Amino acid sequence: MRAFWISLLGMSAAQVQVGQEVPASLQAKDENEQVVSFGKLRSQWVVLFFYPHDDTPGCTRQAKEFSRLLPEFQKQGAVVFGVSAQGAASHRAFKKKHNLSIPLLVDEDGSLSNLFGVKRMMGMCSRDVIVVDPQGKVALIRQGVSPDTSPQEILSWLRQK
């Protein structure tokens, strides 16, 4: 019964906190159904921006801005992934329609959002950003971020590291 309420509230009994290591075995598929292994991402910063739904106004602005700033993130040694609950086909269409340069991870089963404490309701994720450091530990959790300012805020935070 406890698992039911935890799931209903969008929480996870095993969510990671700042300073905790992300399991190296953690994997997710991107919009092309290619497996992204978090263990292989060690040695670089990983920015995960969770967004509610493909091709909605705020999500589109946020994804386009992360794409525009991708070269700046790369200068900081960071990779950027968008994450939402839609499937690979939806992500491919969203990425193509808006010429996005960032990979989009599929979280249909909620495993990523649950691990990182991202709330889910009615099949949508809250708008949160998680940053994992090069050692594989959660370095930053920002919940309820703005779609318009979060890309630049996260980039500014990374530049201070």
Order of alpha helices (4+ residues) and beta strands (2+ residues): alpha-beta-beta-beta-alpha-beta-alpha-beta-alpha-beta-beta-beta-beta-alpha
